[in-house]
Each structure stands twice: as C-alpha cells, then as structure tokens.
Amino acid sequence: MDYYAGLDVSLRSCALCIVDAKGTVLLERELPCEVSDIAVCLASFPHPIERVGFEAGTMSQHLFHGLKAEGFDVVCMEARQVNAALSAMRNKTDRTDARGIAQVLRTGWFSPVHMKSREAHGVRALLSTRKALLKKTMDLANEVRGLLKIFGIRLPMTVKHGSFDGVVRPLIEMDDVLAHALVPLLDARVVLYQHFLELDRRVKRAASHDEICLRMMTVPGVGPIASLTFKAAVDDPTRFKRSRTVGAHFGLTPRRYQSGEHDNPGRISKAGDRDVRATLYAAANALLMRTMAGSQIKSWGMRLIRTKGRRRAVVAVARKLAVLLHRMWIDGTEFRQDQVGGTA
C-alpha cells in the first residue's frame, strides 16, 4: 500500500500528516520547519513514503531541495488548486490543512510547480533588489516634494532621478529650517540612488554576458530587464511542450466561463508571475509606442489598437512576445521581422 505525507508549512513550524492509499490518517505531527526534523520524522515511519507534498510558498525552495537530497520523492503543488480544495473544509487549522494537503496529494488532483534553479533565483533577487531601491528612491523624492509644498515651493512636474538632488538641494539650503529637516532625507535618497545605479549596471552586465538574453534583445522593445526577467522566470524552456502555453502560464490569456448555454470569455487570468506579466506588458508597449523600426508584430499590434483599443492590443502583443521569446530560446534563433505575424 502507498503512503503519502502532506506538509502545511509556515515560517517556523509545519504540520505533517501521513495517509494511506484509502485516505486513512495514520500520523499527525507538529514539527519545526527544518529539513532535518521533517526527514527524521518521515524516516521513522514504519512504511516507505510514496510521496511528500506541500503547496508553493516562500519556504518551498528550501524544503524541496532539502528533502530531495534526503531521498524523498517531493512535489510542490500549485497554491490556487490546494486553496480551492482546502476551502471546502469546515475549520481551518494547520492540522486540518496538512490533512487536506495529504488527501490532495493522494488523489493526484494538483498541478506540480516547477522549482527554479539557484541561478534563476539569484537573477530574480538581483532584479527584485534593483526594483526595490528604485521604488524607495521615488518614494523619498515624492516625500520631499510633498514637504516642500507646505512651504510654497513647487518643483517642476518632471525631474530626472539623476538631477533631482542638484535641483532640490540649493532650494532647501537657502532656508535653515528646511535644511535642518530635509537635508538628511536628500542624503539618504542620494545613497539609495547610487546603489540603484550600481545594481542597474550589474543587471545590464549580466544580460550582455548571457547568450540567450542577447538573442532575446534582438526583439524590438525587449531590453536587459525584460530578457533577464523572462529567462529567470522560465528557467527551463523544455518544461513547456508548446510555446503557446507560455502566455497562459503568465496570466496573459482570457479567462473562460462556460456553463450550459453560457460561454463567456473574460479578462486575462493574471495567473503566474506578476513581475513577468508587467515586464512583458512594458516591452509590448515600448514596441508599439517607442520603437521606430517596423515589423509584422508591430503592424499587427497597431491594427489591434484601431479595432480593439490600446490596452487590449498591448496585452495581445505581450502574449505574443512571451510565445516568441520562448520559441527563439528553444530554436536558438534570432528575431526575424518578416516571419512574425498571425494571432497570439
């Protein structure tokens, strides 16, 4: 008989439940969220464990590779599907969640989540840190703008990040009260912006030294950020059997509701990685609105703007970019303007 172990994972602890092939609960434990403690508990079970499963979360990477190294067959399940199954349970506790996860694992009603490589997570960390520093820099600049309005000082609508300090500091230093309060804020912003510039250089350097990213950047509108973000999110292109499924994976395809006589397509699902979706949208917008070079994909997108509107057209081009970038990665080819067209 097969036995399955479900884990409900939190930051410092996890609930473990083991069931047999008939769904009978055989063991329930509360354990520290450490690979060694979980492995010891599973190894002490008198029967071999067929599979260990848990839903995707912040600790998934650590637990997946750690338990794999201990010799267990581990699967990380898509959180949306697990949540849908657990929502039918009357009470929500860590114990009942672990029991529900074990039952989902036993029935096989789940989609496994691809666990990215350490290299991909390193790139994601670099991109996330760059984005966070830029956001904090903008937040401090907006805070300075708001405080200066109180004293009747209105800055120009657009001031570039690099010249912000040079524009604002002379205005502040003329007033001792403002200088006493706002100069430390400006100093902190300058430091954050300098670190952002360093991370931006690292991102561009990483893209310029990567053969796959260089190939992706031959597509109009796709730059270092878009290519690195897409490459790190996909990680292994062979996990998609068809390039057309990449757009759906990142939530760029419409939802569909069909029941009886009703068959209504909805808005895009917005499933998957939000950062990838936003990056592809920005790349599609740049392709349509900023690039001067003509291509069939741009012509197709401009026709969609006239018939469907700008927002729908940009989403459609973003979906096509996802398909195109994946196919270029698989085939090892560069962008060819005369061979891009059709529907996304």
N, C-alpha and C positions, 0 to 999 in steps of 0.2 A: 504494500500500500504506500502511496505517495504522501508526503507531509510538506506543508507549506508554512512559512513564517512571515508574518506581517509586522512591520515596524511603523509606529506612529512617532515621528521624530520631532523633537523640539530642540532648542538651543543647548540645553544642559542635560536633558534626560530623554528617554524614549520608552514607549510601552511596546512590549513584544507579545505576540500571540501566535501559537502554533496550532494548526488544524490539520486533520487528515483529509483524505480524498472525499469523504462523505460530509465534511463541514463540521465535524465534532471538534470542539475546543479541547485541546489536550494540555496546554501550558499557557499561562499568562504571567508576565513578569514586568516589573518596573526597573529599568536599568539606567546607568549613566550613559550619556550619548558618546561613548568611546568605542572604537572598533574592537579593542582588546576585550572589553567586558561583554560586548554582544557576541563576539566569536566564541568566548569561553562558554557562555550560556547555550549557544547553538550546538557546540561540540559536545556538551554534557547531555544533550537529549539522546535517549536510548536508540533512536532510529535516525537514519540519514535524512537530511533535509533536502527535498527536491529543489526548492527554490525559495529565495529570500526576496521580499519586495517592499518598497516604500514609495510614497509619492514624491514628486520633484519638489525640491526646496533648496534653501541655502546650504544645507549640510549634505546634499546628495552626492556631490563630487567626492568629498572626503570618505563618506561611508561606502560608496560604490567601489572605488578602487581599493579601499582598505579591506573590505570583505571579499572582494575578488582575489586579493593576494592571500587571503586565508583559505582559499579553495572552495568558496561557496558560489553557487550559481545565483547571481544577483540581477534584479531587474528594477529599474526606476520607472514608475508609471506616471502617465500624464495627470497632472493635478486636477484638471477640469473633470475628467471622467471619474476619478476617485471621489471628488467632492460631490458629484451627482449621485453616486451610489450611497455615500455616507449621509446625504441629506434626507434619505428615507428613514433613517434610524430615529427613534423617538428621543433619546437622550444623547447628548454629545459630551463625551469624556475621552481622555486619552486611551482608556481601556477599551471602550466601545469602538473608537476609531481604529485601533490596532486590530480588533476583531473583524471589523468591516474590511480593512485592507487585506487581511489574510483570506477572507472569503472572495474578494475580487480577484486576488491572485490565483486562488484555486479554480475559479470559473473561467479564467482567461479573458474576462471582459475588460480589457485595458489595452492601451497603446504604449509600447515602450518608448522611453525618452532616450535620445542619443546623448551619451556622455562625452563631452568635448575633451580634447587633449589638453595637456598642461600648457602647451604653446598657444593654443587658441584662447585659453583663459588669461594668459599673460597679455596678449594683444587686447582683449576686452578690458582688462584692468587699466592698460595704458590709455585707451580711448575714453574710458569712464572717468579717469582722473583728469584728463585734459578737459573734458566737458564740465566736470565739477568746478575746476578752477576758473574756467571762463564764466560760468554762471555766478560764482561768488564775486568775481571781478565786476560783472554787470550789476549785481545787487548792491555792492558798495558804491558804484558810480550813481546808481539811482537814489541811494540814501543821501549822498552828497547833494544831488540835485534838489531833493525834497527839503533838506535843511536850509539850503541857500534861498529857496523861495520865500521862506519865512522872513528873511531879511531883505526881500525885494530884489534879489539877484537871480535873474533868469538866464540860464545857459542856452546856447543855440540848440535847436532840435536834434541835430546830428553832430556828434563829436566823436572822432575815431578813438578807439581804445588807446592807441599809441600816443596821441596828442592830448588826451584828457587831462593828464597831470599838468602839462605845460599851459593849458588854458585856464584851469581852475586855481592852481596854486597861487599865482600872482593876485587873483581877486581875493583870496582868503587872507593872504599875508598882509594886505593893506588894513585889515581890521583885527585888532588884538583879540577881541572876544571870539571872532570866528577862527582865528589861528589857534587859539588855545583849545578849541573844541574839535576842529575838523582836520588839522594837520596830521594827527595820528591816524585818522581814517584814511587820508590820502596816502600816507606812508605804507599802511597795510595793503592798500589796493595796488600800489606800485610793486610790492614784493610778490603778491599773488599774480600779477600780470607778467612779471618776469619769469616766474615758474611756469606759467601757461605757455609763454613763448618757447621755453626750453622743451616742454612736452610736445608742443606743436612741431618743433624741429625733429624730435625723435619719431613722431608719427610719420612725417614726410620721409625721413631717412629709412624707416622700416619699409614703407611702401616702395621706395625707389630701389631697394635691395631685394625685393621679392619678385620673382619672375611672373607669378600668377597675377599679382597686383598690377604690374606693368602692363600685362596683357589686358586686364580689365580696364585700365585707364585709357586705352585706345578708344573706348566708347565715349562719345560726346556727353558731357555733363557728369561723368564719373571721375572723381578725383581720389586723392590718397585716403581721405576719411571714408568715403563710400566703399572703395575697394577693400580696405582693411576690415571694415565693419562686416561686409558681406562674407569675406573669406573666413573670418573668425567665427561667424555665426553658423556657416555651413560646415566648416571644419573638414568633413569627409564628403566630397561630392558624390561618391558612389552610393551613399545611403538613399539617394533619390533615384528611383527607377526611371522616371521621366522628368525632364526639365520643367514641364508644365505644372508639376505638383509643387515646385518651389514657391510660386506665387501664393498658392493656398496655404503653404506651411507658414508663411509670414503674414497671413491675415489680409491678403490683398484681393481675395475673391469674394463675390457677394454671398451672403447667407441665402438659404432657400428654405421656405416653409411650405410643405405640401401635406395636405390632409383632405381626403375626399375630393370635393370639387375645387378646393382652394389650392393654388400653386403660385405663391408669391415670392419673387426674388427680393431680397432686402439689401441693406447696405453691406459693405465689406465686413468680414467677420472680426477683424482686428485681433486675430489669434496670433500666438507666437511672439517673437521678439519685437518689442515696441521700438527699440533703437534702430533696428534694421529697417523696419517699415518707415520710420521717419527719415532715415538716411536715403532710402530709395525714392521716397517722395521728393526730397530736396534735389536729388540728382535728376529726376524726371522734370522737375520744374526748371532746373538750370538748362537742361537740354532743350526745352521748349521755348524758354523766355530769354536765355542769355547767349547760347551758342550761336555763332553766325554760320557755321558750316551746315550745309544741307545734307539730309539723309532721308531714307524712306521712313524710318521710325519717327523722325521729326515731322515729316509731311503727314504721316498717318495721325500723329497726335494733334497737329493743327486742324486737320479735318474734324477730329473728335471735338475740339474746342468749339467749332462752329455749330455742331449738331447736338452735342451733349452738355456743353458748358465746360468751363476751365477746370473745376475741381475734379469732375469725373474723368476728364481727359488726362490730367496729371496722374491720377490713380491708375488708370489703364496703362499709361506709359511706364509707371513704376513697376507694375506687374510684368510687363514685357521685358523691362530691364532685368528683373530677377531671373526670368527664363533665359534671357540672352547671356547673362553673365555665367550662369551655371553651364550652359551649353558650350560656351567658349572655354571654360575651365575643363570640361570633360574632353572636348575635341582637341584642346591645345592650339586653338586658332585665335587670330586677332579679329577685331571688328571690321566687317566689310559692309560698306554703306549700301551697295547695290543688292544685298541679299537679306535685308531686314524689312519685313512688311507683314501683312496679314493681320490676324486677330490675336489678342493676348489671351 
